[in-house]
Amino acid sequence: MRTPLLLMATVLLTAVACANSQESTEAPHEHADAQGDEAPAAEGQGHGHGQGGQEASVNEHGYKGHHRFDDPEKWTAHFESEERTAWQKPDEVVASLGLAADARVADLGAGTGYFSVRFAAAAPQGQVFAVDIEPAMVEWLGKRAERDGLSNLVAIQGEANAPALPEAVDVAFMCNVFHHLGDPKAYFEAVAGKLAPEGKVVIVDFRADNPEDAPGPPAKMRMTAEQITEIMTDAGYTLVSEDDELLEYQYMLTFTRG
């Protein structure tokens, strides 16, 4: 009788383990760790990974999800905290892009619009597409644009492997989201089809060698600039610049097609 009992116990334990595993990987919102599921706790520490987060709204379709971002107000407090702004330096990042007043910008994994509203201010005659795959975030972004009088900011419901952009853009920007993508090569191949001839892709993500207590995802989720560059090269892009000095915990990579 012991053998059947042991077998039954083993089956039950296995089922519980699988259930727990599925629950923990239930998708995040595009920036799942970029800004972190924190506020609780997030990709590492939260949708943002814990310390001040980043944004990323990736959810269950192909993303390495970790958090759900269906509570925009909670995530706004997390993603847009003074603590995060101190190290994320959003205004400096936007300024470094040298956007024309009529630039068309896609904020991929826009989350609460942390960067989107800044792009809209920097390109008042242009158009900003704030893309996220979390419906609640998209709705929040639309209301935020209306509330802030940003007629040039449009919230877009994205897809796991495609940005669903309505027209070509001059800059496709992604901050703290790349490491959440389930198939980054396929995603950026899709982005290429919506990039203007002279357009560029700018990716900001966390350094792999950051200290454990630094903002961002757990060490196992971090990617080196070289790893991202290899994927982007396979997707048909060329690295034109790498900035590892502007931000304390992140690098910024700029790519063009071909």
C-alpha positions in Angstrom: 0.0 0.0 0.0 2.9 2.4 0.6 3.8 2.5 -3.1 0.4 3.7 -4.3 0.3 6.3 -1.5 3.8 7.6 -2.4 2.9 7.7 -6.1 -0.3 9.7 -5.3 1.6 12.1 -3.1 4.2 12.6 -5.9 1.4 13.4 -8.5 -0.2 15.9 -6.1 3.1 17.7 -5.4 3.8 17.9 -9.1 0.4 19.3 -9.9 0.8 22.0 -7.2 4.3 22.9 -8.5 3.0 23.3 -12.0 0.1 25.4 -10.9 2.5 27.7 -8.9 4.8 28.0 -11.9 2.0 29.0 -14.2 0.8 31.6 -11.7 4.2 33.2 -11.3 4.7 33.6 -15.0 1.4 35.0 -15.9 2.2 37.9 -18.0 3.0 41.4 -17.2 2.2 44.4 -18.9 4.3 45.7 -21.5 6.8 46.9 -19.3 6.6 44.5 -16.8 9.7 45.1 -15.4 10.7 48.1 -16.7 9.0 49.8 -14.2 8.1 47.0 -12.4 5.5 45.1 -10.7 6.5 46.5 -7.7 4.4 48.2 -5.9 4.2 45.6 -4.8 6.8 43.6 -6.0 7.7 43.0 -9.4 9.7 41.6 -12.0 12.4 41.3 -10.0 10.7 43.4 -7.9 7.8 44.5 -9.7 6.4 45.6 -12.9 9.1 47.5 -12.7 11.2 45.5 -10.7 11.2 46.9 -7.6 13.1 50.0 -7.1 11.4 52.7 -8.8 10.6 50.6 -11.7 10.4 51.1 -15.3 7.5 50.3 -17.5 6.5 47.4 -19.3 3.3 46.2 -20.0 3.6 42.9 -21.4 0.9 40.5 -20.8 0.3 36.9 -21.6 0.8 36.8 -25.3 4.3 35.8 -25.8 5.9 38.0 -23.2 8.1 36.8 -20.4 5.4 38.2 -18.2 5.6 38.6 -14.5 3.1 41.1 -13.4 -0.3 42.2 -14.4 -0.8 45.9 -15.0 -4.5 46.3 -14.8 -4.4 49.0 -12.1 -3.0 52.1 -13.8 -3.3 54.3 -10.8 -1.2 52.0 -8.7 1.4 51.7 -11.5 1.5 55.4 -12.0 2.6 56.0 -8.5 5.3 53.4 -9.0 6.5 54.2 -12.5 6.5 57.9 -12.1 7.9 58.2 -8.6 10.6 60.8 -7.8 12.9 57.9 -7.0 12.7 56.5 -10.5 13.0 59.9 -12.1 16.2 60.5 -10.3 18.0 57.6 -12.0 15.9 57.3 -15.2 16.5 60.9 -16.2 13.6 61.0 -18.6 14.0 64.6 -19.7 17.7 64.0 -20.5 16.9 60.8 -22.4 14.3 62.6 -24.5 16.6 65.5 -25.1 19.3 63.1 -26.3 17.1 61.9 -29.1 17.1 65.4 -30.8 13.5 65.1 -31.9 12.2 67.4 -34.6 9.1 69.4 -33.7 7.1 67.4 -36.1 8.7 64.0 -35.3 6.5 60.8 -35.2 7.4 58.7 -32.2 6.3 55.3 -31.1 6.7 54.6 -27.4 6.6 50.8 -27.3 5.5 49.5 -24.0 4.3 52.9 -22.9 2.7 51.9 -19.6 1.4 54.9 -17.9 2.8 57.3 -20.4 6.0 58.3 -18.4 7.9 58.9 -21.6 5.0 59.4 -24.0 3.9 62.7 -22.5 7.4 64.0 -22.7 7.7 63.0 -26.3 4.4 64.8 -27.0 5.8 67.9 -25.4 9.1 67.6 -27.4 7.3 67.1 -30.7 4.3 69.4 -30.5 3.6 69.4 -34.3 4.3 65.7 -34.5 2.5 62.5 -33.4 3.2 60.2 -30.5 1.8 56.6 -30.5 1.8 55.2 -27.0 1.6 51.5 -27.5 0.8 49.0 -24.8 -0.8 45.5 -24.7 -2.6 46.0 -21.5 -6.1 47.3 -22.3 -6.4 49.1 -18.9 -3.2 50.9 -19.6 -4.3 51.9 -23.1 -7.6 53.3 -21.7 -5.6 55.2 -19.1 -3.3 56.6 -21.7 -6.2 57.9 -23.8 -7.7 59.6 -20.8 -4.4 61.1 -19.7 -3.8 62.5 -23.2 -7.3 64.1 -23.1 -6.8 65.4 -19.5 -3.4 66.9 -20.3 -4.6 68.4 -23.6 -2.1 66.4 -25.6 -3.9 66.1 -29.0 -0.7 64.7 -30.6 -0.6 61.7 -28.2 -2.6 58.6 -29.4 -3.0 55.4 -27.3 -2.6 52.2 -29.3 -3.6 48.7 -28.3 -0.5 46.7 -29.3 0.0 43.0 -29.8 2.6 40.7 -28.3 4.6 40.3 -31.5 3.7 43.6 -33.3 3.3 47.2 -32.3 0.1 47.7 -34.4 1.2 51.2 -35.4 -1.2 53.0 -37.8 1.6 54.7 -39.7 5.4 55.0 -40.1 7.4 56.6 -37.3 10.7 58.4 -37.2 11.7 57.0 -33.8 10.6 53.7 -32.2 11.5 53.9 -28.5 11.5 51.1 -25.9 12.6 51.5 -22.3 12.9 48.6 -19.9 10.8 46.3 -21.9 13.1 44.4 -24.3 14.0 41.8 -21.7 10.3 41.0 -21.4 9.6 40.2 -25.0 8.9 36.6 -25.8 10.2 36.9 -29.4 12.1 40.1 -29.7 13.4 39.3 -33.2 9.9 38.9 -34.6 8.7 42.0 -32.7 11.3 44.2 -34.2 11.0 42.7 -37.7 7.4 43.9 -37.4 8.6 47.3 -36.2 10.8 47.6 -39.2 7.7 47.7 -41.4 6.5 50.8 -39.6 9.8 52.6 -39.5 10.4 55.6 -41.8 13.3 55.3 -44.3 15.6 57.3 -42.1 14.0 56.2 -38.9 15.7 54.7 -35.9 15.0 52.4 -33.0 16.2 53.4 -29.5 16.4 50.8 -26.8 17.1 51.5 -23.1 17.5 48.6 -20.8 19.3 47.6 -17.6 22.9 46.6 -17.5 23.5 42.9 -16.8 26.3 43.7 -14.3 24.3 46.0 -12.1 24.4 45.4 -8.3 21.7 43.2 -6.9 20.2 46.1 -5.1 20.0 48.3 -8.2 16.7 49.2 -9.9 15.5 46.7 -12.5 14.7 43.0 -13.0 16.5 40.1 -11.3 20.0 39.3 -12.6 18.7 36.3 -14.5 16.4 38.5 -16.7 19.0 41.2 -17.5 20.6 41.3 -20.9 23.9 42.8 -22.0 24.0 45.4 -24.8 25.8 42.8 -26.9 22.9 40.3 -26.5 20.4 42.9 -27.6 22.6 44.0 -30.5 22.9 40.4 -31.7 19.1 40.0 -31.7 18.6 43.3 -33.5 21.2 42.5 -36.1 19.4 39.2 -36.8 16.2 41.2 -37.2 17.8 43.3 -39.9 19.1 46.3 -37.9 22.5 48.0 -37.6 23.8 49.5 -34.3 24.8 53.1 -34.9 25.5 54.2 -31.3 25.7 53.0 -27.8 25.5 55.3 -24.8 26.5 53.8 -21.4 27.3 57.1 -19.7 24.0 59.0 -19.6 22.3 56.6 -17.2 23.6 55.0 -14.1 22.0 51.6 -14.4 21.1 51.4 -18.1 22.6 51.6 -21.6 20.9 53.2 -24.6 21.3 51.6 -28.0 20.3 53.2 -31.3 19.7 51.2 -34.4 18.8 51.8 -38.0 17.5 49.4 -40.6 19.9 47.5 -42.8 
